[in-house]
Every structure is written in structure tokens, then in C-alpha cells.
Amino acid sequence: MSMLKRLTLALALASLAGLVQAETRVTYKSASSASSYYQMGVQVAEAIKRGTGGDIIVTVEESQGSVQNVMEAAARSGNYVFTTPPALVRLAQQGKAMFEGKGNPKFDEIRALFPIPSLTMHFVVRDDSGVENFADLEGKTILLGKGSFGAREGEKYLKLFGLEGKVELADVELDNAVPAMKNKQIDGFVTAGSYPAPNVIEAAAGTGISLISLTDDQVAETKRTRLVIPAGTYAGVDADVVTTSLPVVVYTTTDMDEETAYQLTKTYWGQKETMGADAAWWKGVSAELLSNIEGKIHPGALRYYEEAGMNAPQGG
């Protein structure tokens, strides 16, 4: 091989190596492929690729839930990111509840990046049901669903607010809530999801709904995070609705370098408006959700927040 050909080949290989080096790979552990949070993960992956010009490629992995996501943080290396309610990170680091006997020093290396839409409680009633508050649910037929976070929370709230045994619980799957309301088989249903929730939008359009708003004392009793669904989010709901939520945050570990964490966080916030044009639930994300983060924020993400003038907690 001539010297010129060897030089040309060397330059081509060096150029290819540079391209490979420039592309950063990130694994995003999300949720069940049937859930809205998996869809959000796909949207985040697309936004990161678009916003970095392909310099960061995010691969979304299905998950069986947030506990699995946190547990895998102890075993995964490199650019592993995952979604979870912040409280689970605290429990993992303390070795409590579902993490009892499963403690791992790697849990202390978990670091936050950015919030995504919260799991928001919706107490939906027909607008002709006469229900304005929780007390008015007495004697009504309500669909809680089965096995979901929303069903467990709904059952808990009925007990907390003195309605146990005073509400007829419909034996209907949550998927059938909207037609059941339309046919007046039920007076309302309870659902949890990032707002605006598709099934609530459907109910508002087809039946006409009201949402029960909690008092601040009721929110305190639930020990959940207060959240306000803005007026106009759903057709016919013309006032702000106070409810509760379970915050969800994207985390990584200290294995991720500062520059990658910085670029991920900067691109996420820079692309949020575009994502919101495609899926309304992103409009529920604001800098205020940073206050829900528990534990330490990754130094790269913190650098972005300081540059952007966003008030991010630095505790842990």
C-alpha cells in the first residue's frame, strides 16, 4: 500500500473514531410500554436527539416499575437514567420499606437531573351529579378501578374523609369509566395520571364533568404533594382545582460525567415547549417542580440550573 493510501486510510479511521466518540449513548429506564410514562420516555429520547443534533442518543427501556428502576441503579454503570418518585430514592438510601435488607452503597450515588409530569389525582364526577366536595359523594356510585396507584389512593382518601362504606364502589374496569359515566351507571371515577389525562378529556367532551377540589387540610391529611390543575385544562372546568400528586423525577448516578448531565438537562428544558406542542402533559412541568426533588442533583444538571437562574435544591 502506498504512503498516500496509508495516510488517507489513517485519516478516514481517525475521522470515523471521532464521530463514534462524539455520539454519547444513554439508557433511559422508564415504565411499562403501555403506560403514559413510557410514551414520555420516547418523547424525551426524540427531543434529546433533536436538540443535540444526534450527539446524544437515548435508548428507552421498558420497566416493571419505579422500584425496579431504583434497584438497577446499584448494578448499572455508565449513562443509566431512570424515572421514579423521589421518595423511593430516599427509601433506598435509608434501606427502608421495599428496600429493607437490599441496601447498597451505590444508592448513595444516585443524582437527580430533571422533573417530568407528576402522577396527578383526578376525582371526576358528572356535572349533573350534584357533587361539589367529598362529603357530597355519600350515596353515590364511584369507580376506583383495581390495583393501580389511583385506585389505592382513591380508597385511602375515602377512608381519610369519613366515606368508607358510604360510597357504592362500581365493579367496573377503569377502561370503561367514560362509557359508564355516559350511561349513568356511575356518578364518577378516580384516576391518576399526568394532566391533562386522556380519559378525563374524553369524559369532559362526551358527558360534561366537574372535578372535586381538595381543601388544604385534606391535602395535608393525605401526606401527598399539593398540585393545582389550572382552570380550563378540561372542558367545562373553569376554576383551578386543588388536588394531590406523586412527583416523578429523572435520575442518574455519579457514573455519568458532568458534561453529559449538563447537556441532557439543558436540552430537556430547551425542548420542553416543543414537546408540549405535541403532548399537553409537558405543559404541566415548570421550574416549580424542582422543589419536589429529594437527594442530590447531579453537578452537571446543577450547572445548568445555576446558569438558567432556576432555583434548584442542593440538599441530600
Secondary structure, 3 states (H helix, E strand, C coil): CCHHHHHHHHHHHHHHHHHHHHCEEEEEECCCCCCHHHHHHHHHHHHHHHHCCCCEEEEEECCCCHHHHHHHCCCCCCCEEEEECHHHHHHHHHCCHHHCCCCCHHHHHEEEEEEEEEEEEEEEEECCCCCCCHHHHCCCEEECCCCCHHHHHHHHHHHHCCCCCCCEECCCCHHHHHHHHHCCCCCEEEEEECCCCHHHHHHHHHCCEEECCCCHHHHHHHCCEEEEECCCCCCCCCCCEEEEEEEEEEEEECCCCHHHHHHHHHHHHHHHHHHHHHCHHHHHCCHHHHHHCCCCECHHHHHHHHHHCCCCCCCC
